[in-house]
Amino acid sequence: MPPDPPSAPPGRGAGSNTPNRFEAQRIELEPDALVDDDGEPLPLRTQFFRDDTQSMLTWNDSPDIPFRVGCSPYRGCEHGCAYCFARPSHEYLGFSAGLEFESKIVVKERAADLLREELAKKSWEPQTVAMSGITDVYQPIERRLGLTRQCMEVFAEFRNPVAIITKNHLVTRDIDLLGALAGCNAASVAISVTTLDGELAKKLEPRASSPPRRLAAIRELTAAGIPVSLLTAPIIPGLNDHEIPALLAAGAEAGAVSAHYTLVRLPHAVAPIFSEWLERHAPGQREKILGRIRELRDGKLYRGEFGGRMTGTGPAAEQLRQFFDVAARRAGFPSRTTDLEIGSRGLSAAHFRVPTAQMTLW
């Protein structure tokens, strides 16, 4: 029989630290160091590290991503989602994509100052900046540090459009700033709701807001005049794809103006992390779920080619697309796009300005 998968510490999605593909050596603790006297997993304390980066904006030229510029004060994410495609990004910092991705968070303390400097440059071309393109900018530490809010204040000062993706109700704290930007057609929010099953959400996304809280965020943002999209992401065939109609109906009832989806992505170390998660929480379904994913990925757990990495390829992917389309129409959504459309293409930079000292007097 195969060995039991490692037990995840309480509140964590991964059960171990996978090897860093860029490092020749790794540190692995003895099993006894990870459990108490009764053999129960010990809590894992989150650590925070200062990031002395001199730039806040990141650029991409991916044809299947609807924005060119991203911004985040944090690297790593304490939400601990077992499926998170961003986990391998932590390996560039010398960390693991496993437990270290969700317990060793790198913080850009000068985020707002750096952002202000970059938006004030003559070379800056006003355009939509996406927040949470990689790690969630409203993860738990944001409640204490407020770095995302400071960045939002900068966007509001410059009236530069911003598109947010999050699965945390904390985004509603910044309704004042988002509302001011939305008045200039310069703000949108996409709320990710993966499941309506509270117990599944606790296991799959252990430190993210509960499904009811995310739907409440849609309601509160919509009531404030901020356009909100429902992002049913990721779709994990065999695990949550049957919930698509219910997710869309709930999002529409909450006030979302559009709905979109992405297929689960398992690059590099994410595949073994998610496979271990399935073995812990859905052992009888593990092979079925992985097999369904392969059906949508040309026989592999992941293919990263542009055009198919977000939604898969082949007949099974086309069936998923049609299923989503029908459910979206029944829920009352006017249209649907299969890429990561977060409303950013419809935002405007027409009201962009560079604040001056005189402006502050008003």
C-alpha positions in Angstrom: 0.0 0.0 0.0 1.2 3.6 -0.7 2.2 5.6 2.4 -0.4 7.9 4.0 -0.1 11.5 2.7 1.4 13.9 5.2 -1.1 15.6 7.6 -1.4 19.3 7.1 -1.0 21.5 10.1 -4.3 23.1 11.3 -5.5 25.8 8.9 -3.0 24.9 6.1 -3.7 23.6 2.7 -0.4 21.8 1.9 0.8 18.9 4.0 4.6 19.3 3.4 7.3 21.4 1.8 7.8 20.1 -1.7 11.4 20.3 -3.1 12.4 23.7 -4.6 13.2 23.0 -8.3 15.9 25.6 -8.2 17.7 24.3 -5.1 20.0 21.4 -4.9 19.4 20.9 -1.2 16.3 20.9 1.0 15.6 20.9 4.8 13.1 18.3 5.9 12.0 18.1 9.5 11.7 14.8 11.3 8.0 13.7 11.5 8.1 13.9 15.3 8.9 17.6 15.1 5.5 18.2 13.3 3.2 16.5 15.8 2.3 16.7 19.5 2.5 13.9 22.0 -0.8 12.5 20.7 0.4 12.5 17.1 -1.8 15.4 16.1 -0.3 18.0 13.7 1.1 21.1 15.4 -0.1 24.6 14.4 2.3 26.3 12.0 3.1 29.9 12.8 3.2 32.4 9.9 6.4 34.4 9.5 6.8 37.7 7.7 9.8 38.9 5.8 10.7 42.4 4.6 10.9 42.8 0.8 13.2 45.7 -0.2 12.2 45.7 -3.8 12.5 49.0 -5.7 9.6 48.4 -8.0 5.9 47.7 -7.4 4.6 47.1 -10.9 5.1 43.8 -12.8 4.5 43.4 -16.5 3.3 40.5 -18.7 2.7 40.0 -22.4 0.6 36.9 -22.0 -2.1 36.9 -24.7 -4.7 35.1 -22.5 -4.5 37.6 -19.6 -6.5 40.8 -20.1 -4.1 43.1 -18.3 -0.5 44.1 -18.9 0.4 45.4 -15.4 0.0 43.8 -12.0 0.6 45.0 -8.4 0.8 43.3 -5.0 2.3 44.2 -1.7 2.7 40.5 -0.7 4.5 37.5 -2.0 3.1 34.2 -0.8 -0.5 33.8 0.4 -1.8 32.8 3.8 -5.1 31.7 2.4 -3.4 28.3 1.8 -5.5 27.2 -1.2 -4.3 23.7 -2.0 -4.7 24.2 -5.8 -3.1 27.7 -6.1 -1.2 28.0 -9.4 1.0 30.8 -7.9 2.7 28.4 -5.4 5.8 27.9 -7.6 6.5 31.6 -7.6 7.8 31.2 -4.1 10.6 29.0 -5.3 12.2 32.0 -6.9 12.7 33.4 -3.4 14.4 30.2 -2.2 11.2 28.9 -0.4 9.1 25.9 -1.0 5.8 25.9 -3.0 4.3 23.9 -0.2 3.8 25.0 3.4 6.4 27.8 3.1 4.2 29.5 0.4 1.4 29.9 2.9 3.5 30.4 6.1 6.4 32.6 4.9 5.0 35.8 3.5 7.2 38.4 2.0 6.0 42.0 2.6 6.7 45.1 0.6 6.6 47.7 3.3 7.2 50.6 0.9 4.5 49.5 -1.5 2.5 52.7 -1.6 5.5 55.0 -1.9 7.0 52.9 -4.7 3.6 52.8 -6.5 3.3 56.6 -6.2 6.7 57.1 -7.7 6.0 54.8 -10.7 2.6 56.4 -11.5 4.1 59.9 -11.3 6.8 59.1 -13.9 6.4 60.7 -17.3 7.0 57.3 -18.9 3.9 55.9 -17.2 1.1 55.2 -19.7 -2.2 55.3 -17.7 -3.8 51.9 -17.9 -5.6 49.4 -15.7 -3.5 47.8 -13.0 -4.6 44.4 -11.7 -4.2 43.5 -8.0 -4.2 39.9 -7.0 -3.1 38.6 -10.3 -0.8 36.2 -8.3 -1.4 36.3 -4.6 -4.4 37.7 -2.9 -3.9 41.3 -1.8 -6.6 41.0 0.8 -5.1 38.0 2.6 -5.3 37.9 6.4 -2.2 40.0 7.2 -3.7 42.9 5.2 -6.2 43.5 8.0 -3.2 44.5 10.3 -0.7 46.1 7.8 -3.1 47.9 5.5 -0.6 48.0 2.6 -3.3 47.2 0.0 -5.4 50.1 1.3 -2.4 52.4 1.1 -2.0 51.4 -2.6 -5.7 51.9 -3.2 -5.3 55.4 -1.8 -2.6 56.0 -4.4 -4.8 54.7 -7.2 -7.6 57.0 -6.1 -5.2 60.0 -5.9 -4.1 59.4 -9.5 -7.5 58.2 -10.7 -5.7 55.3 -12.3 -8.0 52.3 -13.0 -7.6 49.2 -10.9 -9.1 45.7 -11.2 -9.1 43.5 -8.1 -9.4 39.8 -7.8 -10.0 38.4 -4.3 -11.7 35.7 -2.2 -11.7 37.8 1.0 -14.6 39.9 2.4 -11.9 42.3 3.6 -12.2 44.1 0.2 -15.4 45.7 1.4 -13.3 47.8 3.9 -12.1 49.8 0.9 -15.5 50.5 -0.5 -14.9 54.3 -0.1 -11.9 54.2 -2.4 -13.3 51.7 -4.8 -16.5 53.7 -5.0 -14.6 56.9 -5.8 -12.8 55.2 -8.6 -15.9 53.5 -9.9 -17.4 57.0 -10.3 -14.7 57.5 -12.9 -15.3 54.1 -14.4 -11.9 53.2 -13.0 -12.5 50.2 -10.7 -13.9 46.7 -10.8 -13.8 43.7 -8.5 -13.9 40.0 -9.2 -14.9 37.8 -6.3 -13.7 34.2 -6.6 -16.3 31.7 -5.2 -15.1 28.1 -5.7 -17.8 26.2 -3.8 -20.9 26.9 -1.8 -20.1 23.9 0.5 -18.7 25.5 3.7 -16.9 22.3 4.8 -15.2 21.8 1.5 -14.2 25.5 1.5 -12.5 25.1 4.9 -10.4 22.2 3.6 -9.7 23.6 0.1 -9.2 27.3 1.0 -8.5 27.2 4.8 -7.9 30.8 5.5 -10.0 32.5 2.9 -13.5 34.0 3.6 -16.4 31.5 3.8 -18.7 31.3 0.8 -21.5 33.3 2.4 -19.0 36.1 3.3 -17.8 36.2 -0.3 -21.4 36.5 -1.6 -22.0 39.2 1.0 -19.0 41.1 -0.4 -20.6 41.0 -3.9 -23.8 42.5 -2.4 -22.0 45.2 -0.5 -19.8 46.2 -3.4 -22.7 46.2 -5.8 -24.8 48.3 -3.5 -22.0 50.9 -3.5 -22.1 51.1 -7.3 -18.9 49.1 -7.8 -19.1 46.6 -10.8 -18.5 43.1 -9.5 -17.8 39.9 -11.5 -18.3 36.4 -10.2 -15.2 34.2 -10.8 -16.0 30.5 -10.4 -12.4 29.6 -10.2 -10.9 27.2 -10.3 -13.3 24.6 -11.7 -12.0 21.2 -10.5 -13.7 18.5 -12.5 -15.1 15.8 -10.3 -15.0 18.0 -7.2 -16.9 21.3 -7.8 -18.0 21.3 -11.4 -21.4 20.1 -10.5 -21.8 23.3 -8.5 -21.5 25.6 -11.5 -25.3 26.3 -11.8 -25.7 26.9 -8.1 -22.6 29.2 -8.0 -23.9 31.2 -10.9 -27.4 31.5 -9.5 -26.0 32.7 -6.1 -23.6 35.2 -7.8 -26.4 36.6 -9.9 -28.7 36.9 -6.9 -26.0 38.8 -5.0 -25.6 41.3 -7.8 -22.7 40.2 -10.0 -22.9 41.8 -13.4 -20.8 39.1 -15.2 -19.5 35.6 -14.6 -16.3 33.8 -15.7 -14.4 30.7 -15.0 -10.9 29.2 -15.2 -9.9 25.5 -15.1 -7.7 24.3 -12.2 -4.0 24.7 -13.1 -1.4 22.4 -11.6 2.1 23.6 -12.7 5.3 22.2 -11.2 5.0 21.5 -7.5 1.2 22.3 -7.4 0.4 18.9 -8.9 1.9 16.8 -6.0 0.6 19.2 -3.4 -3.0 19.0 -4.8 -2.7 15.2 -5.2 -1.7 14.9 -1.5 -4.6 17.1 -0.6 -7.0 14.8 -2.5 -5.5 11.8 -0.8 -6.2 13.4 2.6 -9.6 14.8 2.0 -11.1 12.8 -0.8 -9.2 9.5 -1.1 -11.9 7.7 -2.9 -12.2 10.4 -5.5 -8.5 11.1 -6.1 -7.9 9.1 -9.2 -11.3 10.1 -10.7 -10.6 13.8 -10.2 -7.0 13.6 -11.6 -8.3 11.5 -14.5 -10.9 14.2 -15.3 -8.3 16.9 -15.2 -6.1 14.9 -17.7 -9.1 14.7 -20.0 -9.1 18.5 -20.2 -5.3 18.7 -20.5 -4.5 16.3 -23.4 -3.7 13.5 -21.0 -1.5 15.6 -18.7 -2.2 17.2 -15.3 -1.0 20.5 -16.7 -0.2 22.1 -20.1 0.9 25.7 -20.0 0.4 26.8 -23.6 -1.3 30.1 -24.2 -4.9 29.7 -25.4 -5.7 26.5 -23.5 -4.1 26.8 -20.0 -7.1 28.7 -18.6 -9.9 26.5 -19.9 -8.3 23.3 -21.2 -8.5 21.7 -24.6 -10.4 19.0 -26.4 -14.0 17.7 -26.3 -14.2 17.6 -22.5 -13.1 21.3 -22.3 -15.8 22.2 -24.9 -18.4 20.3 -22.9 -17.4 22.3 -19.8 -17.6 25.6 -21.8 -21.1 24.7 -23.0 -22.3 23.7 -19.6 -21.0 27.0 -18.1 -22.7 28.9 -21.0 -26.1 27.4 -20.4 -25.9 27.8 -16.6 -24.8 31.4 -17.0 -27.7 32.2 -19.3 -30.2 30.6 -17.0 -28.8 32.6 -14.1 -29.4 35.8 -16.1 -25.9 36.8 -17.0 -25.9 38.6 -20.3 -22.6 37.1 -21.6 -19.6 35.1 -20.6 -16.0 35.0 -21.6 -13.8 31.9 -21.1 -10.5 33.8 -20.3 -9.7 35.5 -17.1 -11.8 38.6 -17.9 -12.2 40.6 -14.8 -13.8 43.7 -16.3 -10.5 45.4 -16.8 -11.0 45.9 -20.5 -14.0 48.1 -19.9 -12.2 50.5 -17.4 -11.2 54.0 -18.4 -8.0 56.0 -17.7 -9.6 59.1 -19.1 -9.6 60.8 -15.6 -6.0 60.0 -14.8 -4.0 62.9 -13.2 -0.8 63.4 -11.5 -1.5 64.9 -8.0 0.2 68.2 -7.3 0.9 70.0 -4.0 -1.9 72.5 -4.9 -4.4 69.6 -5.2 -3.7 68.6 -1.6 -4.9 72.1 -0.5 -8.4 71.2 -1.7 
